Amino acid sequence: MRILALDSSGLVAGVAVAYADEKEEQLVAEYTVNFKKTHSQTLLPMLDEVAKMTELDMESIDAIAVAAGPGSFTGLRIGSATAKGLGLALNKPLVAVPTLEGLAYNLCGAADIVCPIMDARRGQVYAGIYEFHKNKLIVLEDQMAIAIEELGRKLLDYDRRIIFLGDGVPVFREVLAEQLLKGRDISFAPCNMNRQRAASVAALAICYYRDGKIESALEHVPEYLRVSQAEREQKERQEQQKRMRDGL
C-alpha cells in the first residue's frame, strides 16, 4: 500500500509518502513548511519535490490522504482541491482524515488524554479529546468548534494527565494553565509534535484505508464545522436589511 498525504489545514503545509505491507509501515518522505507563505505557493512545489526525491510514480499510489478539516477555510480548500484533482486525474480514492485526529496521532502511544486545539478566533477553538489503546486512536469527544471555557469544563471530567498541542496552545496556554485547569496535571507537546504533520495524516490514513474508510474524489468535501467569517458577515447584512425592511 502506498499513501500520499497532504495537509494544509492550518499554518503548516505538509506532504508525506508512506508505504505499508503485512510486515511493516514505513514513512518514506515528509516535507513540512511552517513559514510566511500561502499554501497555494507551497503545496504543489512540495509535492513535486517529494515525488522527485523518492522517484515516486504517481500511478503507483493506492490512495490520497488529506487533512479534511476543520481548520483554515482557505487552507482546507487548497488541500481539498489538490487532493480531488489528483484523485480524478489518477483515478485513485481519497482518505479524508479529520484534522484533529491527525494532530492527535502525532502523540500516538501516549498514555495520557490528548487534546489538540486550533485557534478558531472569537474565543473559540477547534478541539477534540482522544486517548490511545495499543496505539489505536480512541475518540472520547469528536472534533468540535467550542468556546475555550466550555472545553475547560469538559476536560475537568477527565481525572488524568492531559497533553495539549496545536496552534491554539500559544493563544490559550496561560488561560488553560492558570485559570480553567489550574492545579490539574497538564502538559504541552514539544515543537516537533505540536503542529500538523502530513506524516501523521499518512499513518492514520493507512489504518482508515484498511478499514475501508475511503471516498471518491467527487464525493470529498472539507469539514468546516462552522461557516466562514465572510458567510457570517453576509448573513448579518441580510438580517440587518430584513430588519430595515420590516421596520418600513
N, C-alpha and C positions, 0 to 999 in steps of 0.2 A: 504494500500500500504506500502510495506517495501522496502527501498532503502539501499543498501550497497555501500558506496562511497570510492574511492581510489584516492589519489593524490601524485604522486612522480615526478611531472613535473619540480620542482625546487630544492632548497636546503632543503626544508621541506618535510618530509614524513608524510602522514596523512591517517587515516582510520576513517570512521564515519558510523553510522547507524541512519536512520531517518524513522519515521512512519508517515503516513498521512491518514486521513479519511475525511468524509464530514464536520466534526466539527472543526478539528484542525490538525496542523502539529507539530510533536514533535521530537526533537533531543534526541535520546536515549543514544548515546555514541559517543565520539570523542577522538582519540588518536593521538597526534601530537609530532613529534620529529624533532628538528632543531639542529642537532649536527653532529660531525665529523665521521659519519658512512655512508656507502653506502646504498642506498635503497634496494639493494639485501640482505643486512644484517638485515634490519629493517622491511620491509613492511609485509612479511608473519608472522613473530612473533607478530607484532602489530595486524594483522588481527585475528590471533589465540587468542590473549589475549582479544580482544574486543568480539569475539564470546563466549568465556568462561564467561566473566564477565556479559554479557547480556543474557546468556543462549540462544543464537541465533541458531535456527535450520536453517542451510543454505538453505535447501529446501523451507523454508517459504518466502524467499525474492522474490520480484517481478522483480527487475532489479538490475543490477550492473552499477553504475555510475563511470566514470573515467575521470580525467582531461586529455583531449585529445591532448593538445599542443596549442601553441608552448611551448618550454622550453628546458631543458637539454635533449640531444639526448639519453643518457644512461638512465636517469630517465624516460623519456617517454616510452622507450622500455620496461623497467621493469614494469611500471604500465600497459601498454597495454598488455603485455604477461600475467600478473597476472589476469587482467580482462577477457581476452579472454579465459584463461584456466578455470577460474571459470564459465564463461558463457557456455562453451562447456560441462564441467562436470555436471553442474546443469541444462542445457538446459534453460537458462534464457537470456533475451535480455540485451543489453548494452545501456547505455545512455552516449553518448560522449559529455562532457561539455567542450567547449573551455576554455583553461586555464585562459585567461584574463577575460572572462565573470565570471568565478568562483571567481577570485580575486576581481573583481568589486563588486560582490554580498556580499562581506564582509561588504560593506557600504550600504547595502540595505536600502532604505528610505531616503538617503541623498538628500538634496535639491540642491546640487552643481553638477558641472561636475566632474565625477570620471575618473581618468586616471591611470590605472595600468601600470607599466613599469617593464620589466625584462631585466637585463643586457644580451645583445646578443654579447658582445665583439666587437672590432674594431670600437668603437664609435657608435654602433647601439643598439637599444632596440627593444624588442617585446612590442608592445603597442596597446591599444585600447582606444576609447573615448566613455563614456557612461553617461547616466542620468537615473533617476528613475521617473516613473509616477505611483502614487498609488502603490508603491512597485514593480512595474513591470520594469524589466531591458529593457532599450531602447538603441539600438546600434546606436550611432552617427557616429562613424568611426570604421569599423570592425578591428579585430586584424591584425597586420602588423609587418613586420620587417622594421625598418626605422632608419635613422640617427637621432641622438638626436636633431640636429639643425633643421632638417625638421619637426620633431614633434613639436618643439617650434613654428615654423611658423604656423603650423596648429592650435595650441592652441590659437594663437593670434586672431583667428576668433571668439572665444567664449568670450563674454563680461559678464562673470560670474565667480564666485569663482571656483577654480579647486583644487581638492584633489588628491594627488599622493600617490600611495602605490606600494609595490613590491620590489624585491631585486635590482632593478635598482636605487632606491632612494639614497642609500648611495653613489653610484658611481656618480650620476648626480645631486644630490641635489643642490650643490653650483652653477653648471652651469645653472640650471633652475632658481634658485632664484636670482642670481647675474648677469646673462647675458641674457639668452634667454627670460625670463619673468620678468625681473626686473621692479618693480613698479606695477606689477599685483597682484591681490588678489589670492594667492595660499597658500595651507597648505599641511601637510603631515600626513598620518594616524598614530595613536599610535601603540605601539608594539603588542597589542592584535588583531590588524586588518591588519597589514601591510605585511603579508606573506600568502602564500596559506593555506587554511583551507579546509579539507575534508568535514566539516560541511556545508560550503557554496556550495561545489560541490553537496552534497546530497540535500540541499534545492532547488537549481536551477534545479537539475535533477527531482525533484517532478513536477515542472512546465512543464518541457520538456516531461516527461513521459505522463502527462495528455494531452499534445498537440500532442501526437503520435510521438514524435521525438526519436525513438528508432532504433536500428540496431541489427543484429545478431552478435554473436562473430566472425563468419567467415568474415563478412563484415568490421569489425572495423580495421582502420589503424590510427596511430597517425598523427597529423597535424604538420609538422616540420616548415613550412613556408620558410625555406631555406635549402640548402644542408649542411651537416656536414663539419667540418674542414678537416677530412680525405678525404672526397669526393672532396673538393675544391683542396686539395694538389695533389690528384691523377689526377684531370683534368689539373692542372698546369703542372705536369710532362708530361702528354700526349701531351699537346700543345707544350711544350719545345722539346720533342722528334720529333714531327711533323715538327717543325721549323728546327731542325737539319737535318732531312731527306730531307726536301725541299731545304735546303742550299747545300746539297751534290748533 
